[in-house]
Amino acid sequence: MGAPTRSSRIRVTSTNESLLQASSLGFSGVRTATARLEYRRTLPADASVVVDVIVGSTRPGRHGEAVARWVLEQASTRSDVKFELVDLLDHPLPHLDEPLPASAGQYAGEHTRRWSETIDRFDGYVFVTPEYNNATSGALKNAIDYLYREWNNKAAGFVGYGVVGAARAVEHLRLIAAELQLATVRGQVALSFYTDFENSTVLRPEPRQIDALGELLDQVVAWSNALAVVRQG
Ligand SMILES: Cc1cc2nc3c(=O)[nH]c(=O)nc-3n(C[C@H](O)[C@H](O)[C@H](O)COP(=O)(O)O)c2cc1C
């Protein structure tokens, strides 16, 4: 059995008090405000969201792992959130081999069930993506396609790297995320081999990239918290 899921740690209840406060916002605001108020009330004091940093490349000699470790290092100074690394190399998935679409949630393969358990327990994701021929990697796209509900109503941010920052790969991922009901934040990191890698090989991000990453993480954490409430229904 995997670690406790976020949903098992958060209890959302309705009370007359919160409904009364929320009702002052008008009909459309009631549900949102109620959820927000109750969320604050029922979160344990030591609760924090858990965000996954996904290494999106698998090839020998990849730069993806160094980029993901830099993200984790920068994120480790935060007390409001726990970050964990998930490496696609630890989850070898064949080209999608499930007979049913992921939205059916019935997985035939043990590799799929294991991947599902891994992804399901996170509240948000930071995708570390290379750019291969103007898109993300085939390995990452394949891994995403294996699942559906596990991605729903969660937050995602993107750290791209490549010759020109992998902006096209990230745009593709934003389209994919829309179909998965995965909310993508505006903040983005675009690491370029021209400016953020010494001799195009060793990662040395410019100082402005640290600010960009901080902004991205702020947004992912905020939306991860907010969407944990949405997942309570
Ligand atoms: C098959 C392939 C296609 C690539 N296409 C692009 C590209 O379209 N744009 C770009 O900026 N870099 C491109 N690159 C360079 C990669 O972004 C760069 O090699 C990066 O380090 C790949 O990530 P990885 O090292 O984690 O595999 C390509 C590299 C490969 C191997």
The ligand as an ORCA input file, in Angstrom:
! r2SCAN-3c Opt
* xyz 0 1
  C      15.947     13.789    -30.578
  C      16.310     15.171    -30.093
  C      15.637     16.255    -30.594
  C      15.934     17.537    -30.108
  N      15.211     18.589    -30.545
  C      15.361     19.793    -29.963
  C      14.479     20.842    -30.260
  O      13.560     20.728    -31.051
  N      14.667     22.034    -29.629
  C      15.661     22.225    -28.714
  O      15.771     23.316    -28.165
  N      16.531     21.226    -28.409
  C      16.407     20.019    -29.001
  N      17.223     18.992    -28.692
  C      18.279     19.224    -27.703
  C      17.785     18.800    -26.329
  O      16.888     19.724    -25.810
  C      18.946     18.579    -25.404
  O      19.747     17.561    -25.941
  C      18.513     18.199    -24.006
  O      19.656     17.992    -23.216
  C      17.659     16.944    -24.022
  O      17.287     16.563    -22.733
  P      17.984     15.310    -22.007
  O      19.468     15.616    -21.999
  O      17.435     15.289    -20.625
  O      17.649     14.121    -22.806
  C      16.978     17.721    -29.172
  C      17.666     16.594    -28.698
  C      17.331     15.340    -29.133
  C      18.064     14.141    -28.556
*
